[in-house]
């Protein structure tokens, strides 16, 4: 009886703590949006700049497909679906976790990270909530437009189950991006400037904009089990297209959850070795 009561109280405490952090994030986001809307032109330029970036990437895909209309059995719109899914996943990371890129330069080098350690909230939460990156809104709009266009052209019915599946895999893909960035940015606790390390891993997502079957087996394995960007794009798209109805198309949430746990443990290890910059 006593153990049951303790478990209930622990559960209520956890729910209460989660609710507190949700409310706190809402306050952080509200203040960030106020700042952004003070400079509306800058907000619009930032949001639209990513649209231009994605347009350049799409142009490259279009040029390639003009020369090779059937890329190892994949049509232009099938590849467009893969492309759209990875852009959607990346936009989640861009909007809500872009601050990870700047932890070394903007926080650790300047000594500003210390303020996260003296406040009564989780330092990682504070780092992520400190800045909502509006540039990612453009990525989200582009990714959504590409995905919807591909689904309609390929005549894939958007049933409630399909819509739910898409939401789950996009959120899981975003979590995979965030986890990988968190693992690599933690190197800032030792080398301060972590951007080269983060970029080295992050840029591998470019391979996930195309079917993994067009690459050598080693690259496919790398993007599936070591740096699993494939679960943000290729495997969900294969399932929707009826190319791969196996279990692997359904484990994106599990992959994301495991990677997030690993990433957080790596973060805690790095945090325990943080000694400040002396500035």
Buried (B, 14 or more C-beta within 10 A) or exposed (E): EEEEEEEEEEEEEEEEEEEEEEEBBEEBEEEBEEEBEEEEEEBEEBBBEBBEBBEEBBEEBEEBBEEEEEBEEBBBBBBBBBBBBBBBBBBBBBBBBBBBBBBBBBBBBEEBBBEBEEEEEBBBBBBBBBBBBBBBBBBBBBBBBBBBBBBEBBEBEEEEEBEEBBEBBBBBBBBBBBBBBBBBBBBBBEEBEBBEBBEEBBEBBEBBBBBBBBBEEEBBEBBBEEBBBBBBBBBBBBBBBEBBEEEBBBBBBEBBBEBBEBBBEBBEEBBEEBEEBEE
